[in-house]
Amino acid sequence: MSGQPDLAGLDLLVRVAETGSVGAAARQVGMAQPNASRLLAKLERQLDLALLVRTTAGSRLTTEGEVVVAWARDALAGVERVVLGARSLAAQRKAHLTVASSLTVAEHLAPRWLARFRREHPDLHVSLDVGNSHHVLDRVTSGRVPLGFVESPTVPRTVASTTVARDRLLVVVGPAHAWARRRTPVTAAELVASDLVLREAGSGTRETLVRALDLAGHALGEQRLELASTAAVKAAAGEGGAPAVLSELAVAAELATGQLVAVPVADLDLSRSLRAVWLPSRRPEGPAAALVRLARASGQASPSSSA
């Protein structure tokens, strides 16, 4: 045998067996008859077998040719399964978008974005992978997701980004805390000296606070109560034992009901940008790009976008 048989040659041989003519088989595949004859001759050389008996009345298979045709049908059916399977996988991939999001965005902005996005793209399934900002950046930079939303004050140069909304952090306490009745703003020094309850390292909320304190000349101490969810931080603060620093988006309901009280801070800039991030080599396109546009449009229309 000289080399692997050509799939096009095997397909043509099967068609000759079905039509009884090289010319008819060639017409079925859109090939000139001389080219079809050359392809079949090449197949015979590759297999080192005479496959056809050519006569003026047409072409018929040799005994060996009939055996090869039976094998060729199985081989071509296998190739067709591969092609159809690959197309199905590609269609599923195109119909599914996985996005990573930090907690604040996932809990307070993404539901509105995704509800509208689903109305505009009813055939697309969207999955939301939720974690802190470090988790989101890891998912994006590793290529596991094409798009992420973070709330960190800065993003690494390994990703591209665009601001989709604005937010600010608030210092909040339970109604029984002494600061709830305070008439003057809390200073950054007082905030650092207090027994804060905070989100875990890696969260965008915590990083925003650390950066703001650093710009004001203060460092956050290590002896803090760290909790991995916004709900847990709110619950701890609501008990009145310690102040917390959280997004205004996250505490809006508790402030409205009096479960938490916002405390003014004198000398800290706690505003921040909420960003969409992606790999520079994997710029959002199609549904991912549409989601970024929708998020930006919604952020510009929201009250927090002017904070």
N, C-alpha and C positions, 0 to 999 in steps of 0.2 A: 504494500500500500504506500502511495506517495502523498503524504500530508493528510490533513483532515478533510472530509468531504464538505463541500460548500452547501449551506442550507438552501440557497436559491436553486442549486442544481437538484437537490433532493425533492424540493417542492415541484420543480418542473417535471422530474421523472414521474412523480405521483400523478400529475395532471396528464402526462402522456398515457399512463396506464388507464386513466378514466376516459380520455377522449379518443384514444387510438391513433393520435396524430401529433407529430411534433409541431406542425403549423397551428393546430387548434390550441394546444397547450401554450404556445408562444403568445397567441392572441389573448388568452385569458390573463396573462401576466403583463401584457403590454410590451412585448419584446419582439424584435424582428426575428424571423425564422432562422436566418443564418447565425445570428447571435445565440439563439436557443440551441442550435445544433452544436455550436462550439462549446457551449456550457455543458451539454450532455457528454460530449467527447471528453472534456476535461474531467467530469465526474467518473467516467469509465477508467481514465488513467489514474485518478486518485485511488479508486477502489481496486484497480488491476483486474477488472471484470468486464466482460461484454454484457451490457444491460439491455440493449435493443437490437432487434433485427429490422433493418430499414428496407422497405420495398416501395415500389411505385404506388402501391395501394395504401400505404401508411406505415406505421411502425408498431411492432408488437414486442412484448417483453420476452427476454430469454428466461429460462428457468431460474437462473441466478437473479435476473432482474426482478422477477416476481417476489423472491425472498427479500431482496433489498427494499422493494416498495413497501412491503409489510412492515419492515423495521423503520423505514422512513416515515410512514404514517404515525407510528408511535413517537418518533423523535420530534416531528413537527407539532404533534399535539402537546408534547411536553414544553416545547418552546412557546407555544401559544398560551399555555397556562402561566408560564413565567411572565410573559408580556402583559396578560390581563391582570395578573396579581400585582405586578409593579404599578400598572395604571391605577388599580384600586387603592393601593397604598398612597400613591401620589395624590389621588383625589381626596382621601381621608386627611392627608397632611394639609392640603390646601383648605379644607373645610374646618380645620381646627386651629385655633390660636391660643397659645398659652402665654400669659402675661404674669410677671412677678410684681408684687406691690408691697410697700411698707404698710404697717398696720393702720396708721392714721388715714392714709389715702384709701386703703382697702375698706375700712369701716365707714368712712364718712363721705367719700367722693366717688369711689369706683362704682358702688351700686347704682347711682344715678347715671353715670357714664355708660355702664354696661346695659342698663335697661333701654336707654335710647339707642345704643349701638345694636342691640338685638332687634329692635324695631326696624332699623335700617338694613340689617344683614340677618334676616330670619333663618337662613340656611347654614349659618356659621356657628359652630360651637366654640365658646370661649371659656377657658379655665383660668382661675386666678390663684397663683401660688403666693401665699401670704407669709411674710416674715419681717424682720427688722431691715433697715436699709443696707447693712452689711450683707445680709442674706440675699437681698435683691441684686446687689452689685456682683456678688459671687455667681449668681445664676446667669446674669447677663454676660459677664466676662468669660465664663466657661462655655458660652454658646448654647446653654441648655434652654434658654428662652430668648426670643428675638427682641423683647421689649420689657422694660421695667419702670416702675414709678417709685421714687425715693424722696425722702424729706430731710436728708442730711444737708448741712450748710455748704458743703463742697462735694464735688465728685472727682474721682481720679482721672488723669489724662488718658487712661486706657479706654474711656467711654466718651461718646458724644452725648449731648444733652440739650434739652430745651425746657424752659419754664412753662408749666401748664397752669399753675395757680399760685397764689400767695397765701401765707398763713402767718400766725404769730403765736408764741407761747404765752401762757398766763401762769402766774403764781396763784395757786388756789389752796384754800384751807377749809376745814369743816367749820360749821357755824359756832362750835364751842371753842375754837382756837382763839387765842388772844389777838391774833392779827386780824380776825374777822371784824373786830370793833375798832381797829386802828384808824386814826384820822390822817396820818402822814404816810407817804410812800415808804416802803421798805428799801433799804440800800442794798447794793450788791454785797457789801461786807456782812450785813446782817443775814442775807440769804445764805452765804457761804458758811456762816457760823451756826446756822440752824440745823436741825436734824431732819434733813430732807428725805422724802421717799421718792425714788427715781426709777425710770426705766433702766433696763440692763445696758451694759456697754455694747455698742454696735447699733443702738437705736438712733434714728435721726433726731428724735426729740432730745435725747441726752447730749448728742454731739452739738446740737444748736446751742444748748445751755452752756456747755463747756467752752465753746468758741466765744460766746458773748461775754462770759466771765473773764476769759483770757484777754479779750480786747479791752476790758475794763480794769485789767491788772489784778485779777483774782484767780485763784485756783480752787477747783472743787476737791474737797477732802475725800479720803477713802472710806471713812466710816459712815456708810449710807445704807439705807434699806433699798435693795434693788429687786424689782419685780418685773416679770417678763411680759406683762400685758397691761394695756391702758386701763382696763376694767379693774384690775387688782390695785393699781396705783390710786385710782379714784376712790375705791372702797377704803383703802388705808387712810387717805387724806380725809375722807368724810367722817372717819371716827374721831377726828379732832386732834390726833396725836402729833401730826407732822405736816408741814407744807409740802405741796407737790408742784411740779412744773409740767404742764401739759398743753397740747394744742387747744386753741379756742374752739376748734371744730369738735374736739372730743368731750369738752365739758359744757357745751352750750345748754344741754337739757338740764344738767345738775345746777347750773347757775340760775336757770329760769325757775326751778322749783325750790331753790334755797338750800339744796343739799350740800353745795359748795359755794364758797364766797371768793371772788377774785380780789387779789391784793395788789394795788399799784406798786410798781418798782421804779425807783427814781433814776437810776443811771445805767440801765441795761437795754440794749437793743435786741429784743427777742423776736423780731420779724424774720421770716425765712421764705425761701422759694421752694415749691414742690415741683420736681422735675421728672420728665420722661427721659430715660437713658437707654442707649443701645450701643453696640459695637460700631466703630466707624466703618468697618468693612461690611457691615450688615445693616445698612440704613433701612429704616422701616419703609415698607412698600405694601401696596394692596390694603388688606384689612388692618394691619398694624399701623400704617400711616393714617388711615381713616380714624382709628381710635385716638391717635395723638392729636389730630385736628379737632376731634370732638371734645377731648379733654381740655384743650386750650380754649376753645370757644366757651365751654361751660365755666372754666376758671375765670375768664374775663367777665362773665356775667354774674359771678357769685359775689356776695358781700365781702368775703375774705380776700378777694383779689386786689382790693384797694388798701389792705392793711399794710 
